[in-house]
Amino acid sequence: MDKVVKVGIIGCGGIGTQKHMPSLAKLENVEMVAFCDIIEKRAKKACEKFGTADAKCYVDYKELLKDESIEVIHVCTPNRSHSFITIDALEAGKHVMCEKPMAKTTEEAKAMVEAAQRTGKKLTIGYQNRYREDSLYLKRTCEDEVLGEVYYAKAHALRRRAVPTWGVFLNEEEQGGGPLIDIGTHALDLTLWMMNNYKPQMVVGSVFKKLSDQTETANAWGDWDVNEYTVEDSAFAFIKMENGATIVLESSWALNTLDVGEAQTTLCGTKAGADMKDGLRINGVKYNKQYVEKPGLGAGGVDFYDGDAESPQELEARLWIEAVVNDTEVVVKPEEALVVTQILEAIYESGKTGKPVFFEN
């Protein structure tokens, strides 16, 4: 990791300035040398805070990509532009970390995978919840076959009243959807990753826009503008995989429920089960008795001390840069993220048509 990696940031909004840039800034072998945003003052502000002394600002990402010294690009733009910016960056000879979701459509996501294969450059997607302590522990549990064959699972992404009211979150054209593509994508990625099952057969989805015209909403970030709210407020799906395994996905920004929680998964296997509803819990039967185990996941192990563990986004950034430097495999493979996008698109389609969507694999 002695090699210095020069990084360019495309998109200097919240996800870039709050997740990607602070995480990259903690890596001694990373220099952020270029910042691009269609709002120039945002690029300049990010550059002043996170950039090198000679870092440059751009409003046209294609101009940034001409800098041959830049090896890595982070794409932190609205979902609509993920695909074409990523493809242009790959074809410019850069490795790319693209923020989730991979793309608005399956066609766009496939084009991204093909571009990575064609150019030989690395591509990964920003599913940082894989790097949480509970997620990593559960992944090892699954790999060690403690749960046996996982044949039923739930992907949880439920908020009661937490609709993001800033930026373009409520804009279907820019984002491709609401809570399903925003937070449902994290829960689905976690679930598929734990199951190591990326072969969907059929999806039935229900997509609702029931609460978006209400006022006095008690929303976490203040009342939304009913005229700007063009996406769903909740979406649900029944997903059947080729091997018969079944996943139920639930997502909402606004829903009259107390059963909230996001970026969580529940797994039911032939040997044991697991969920994240009250911390990570493993359940099963041992010595003819039912048991529940709750692993201690704190870094410190001492009262009032949490240790020096990396945050999920910091670990994500470090492992990504290490994969670039050492030419090793990325944690979040683009082929896996493609399947997430395929399923999300099928849920939206099923919600519109009222019919199941079948996959051709």
Summary of the structure (lengths in Angstrom):
residues: 361
radius of gyration: 20.7
end to end distance: 39.3
largest distance: 66.7
contacts: 1233
relative contact order: 0.16
helix: 35%
strand: 25%
